């Protein structure tokens, strides 16, 4: 949107996509499928002869089409005979009729391949079969000689034959240049040359011949890849490996250490091509070291696939004895390999690769980086149980004992320990804690950081223990960047059960953000904002107030590469907008669809599933019969997703589905299903380290469900009554910290309770208060709900006109919300009620 817009549409053209790496193809895919990018046309060219069904480009094009993007394929073949004639006519400044005999022969010889046509014409001029006649002042040609010319079946062979007619030194220069890639620096070519293997005027001659283009004073590029290939074919197939090794060795010897970083790719690319000829163990170790340096340089520029190629090649140079004679080099290569395999998503290969370093590493500390990438890959693969177990095992070896089975005594001990450490410490003292220097504790903080998300999803009872331990380590051993996140999570724990200390939690959230700013820990922004504005401030500040912070956090996370929490912030924004703020469902549905695509593109499985559930919620309320899972997982439904997540112990996702179905059933009037979903929700308890807005609303809905069934006066009336009273008790506690967010909900719960008890005066007062406050606080969906519940109350009391008035108001609110399914249900109630009303409607 920043560049392409309606007034200034953008067209991007890229050639030779058959050679594009995975990163480039992913960027193209993301640009094409990003719903926020409009007025943009992408044009790409590739040789279909080099792109088969297993080529990465084929997979990316299929992925683009599967996301609903129209991909038009245009096959560009050779130019027609008429076009060749027009080309010759304009190039030779002759009438088309005089060129036609020549163009017919040229087209038949070249097949209309444009590069072939141009090179063939140049060769005719060189051989004297096409010349400019001074006497007749026009171009002439010997048609019979041209017809008898033998020509190779492809452009490369034709050009190679042409190059063979050049001088020996010229051919040698072309061979060297062809091995340096599609573009190169003249100084690199000079370092390859020995004595006078080619002339000093070689590059100038290549430009004159049209082989090369001069890009700057020192930079040259091949005019076409086929020309480079023709030059490369001058090297006999049997000699190519030795030729590359020669070039790599010469560049390595002639490059001073100060320039090695600039030359590293030229050196390594050529040495790797001749790797089979390197037998000496010392030389192989030296080339392995060079590959490591090339891989690290590629990593620093985020060229992850290139880095993977260099580092894995470096590993291939190591001998079985390398763990004994080249330990440091071997360890560094395996560390780097685990990093690039994680970043590129090659988890299966990573799981195989790590076995060797974990077996031969000389110390536990040397294994930590490998273990770190293993844990991250397990989390990304949704193998939470295994990832948590691995984290706990490593933390034990780092001196942080965290049992998987948490007893009440252990939990109480951890809480007491942290509270004692914090006792009497001011905000200034916390912010002035020394920096953490103990390497083992720094490593422990990193693994506990990884464990936080996994335990939140799969082992909720373990999550607060991790939070408390991170805070304890930070106070006892100093703070690091992750400490800011630890204090934020501690603040989220404070505002949750059982303490519900909104003031203390809010204060700790402010400390966490200030700590992040002082440490310059911008990479933690997305994590802190998700915690502070998603779990803490919702207990104190209007829900509408924190929404923009989640959007800011998404931008920050996307910039720093923390896509896990970038997409988490988008989810919190959308979830709060629907459940909490009651924003228009139609516009939100479109936004959520866009957010889902982003999370899916970034391989954030937990996030995109959460978005799909949220999107299904909007569709259900809008009355649109559509399976929101379909574009992202063939055959998956809400039910099958629940089953899969339940078996994988993904508690948070299971709870999300149950709460969504409960809310939809309640709003659409299916209270029996809502009650069943309530019962099912009890299997997936909320963690102690925080409630999101949707889980707060879930308590509100639970109370209304309970009070509805209590009015049925069945055998289980006490159970349902207690359920309603528990919700009222919770909201009476919560409203003390934020009247804005909770007072309208408390009024409605109390109104329903007074309805149950037959206290009409208080019931009517509370219904009216709930409606008034919801309207003032801009909770249109809850205003509609309060109007509907008031209508039901008056209908029960046979006050039909009052009931009608509230039903009509309720309908207007639901229409503004965009909940057409509920509107249709209210319309039916109005139609039944209308004959009973005395007033005119």
PyMOL commands that set and color helices and strands:
alter all, ss='L'
color gray80, all
select helices_A, chain A and resi 17-19+22-33+48-50+56-66+81-92+96-110+114-126+143-148+155-164+168-178+186-192+202-209+225-232+237-254+257-273+275-277+281-300+304-316+322-325+327-343+347-360+364-380+384-397+408-422+427-431+439-458+460-477+481-494+502-519+522-539+543-560+563-580+585-601+605-622+638-647+651-667+671-681+693-710+717-734+739-757+760-776+780-796+800-817+820-834
alter helices_A, ss='H'
color red, helices_A
select strands_A, chain A and resi 10-14+40-44+130-133+138-141+183-185+212-214+219-222
alter strands_A, ss='S'
color yellow, strands_A
deselect
rebuild
show_as cartoon
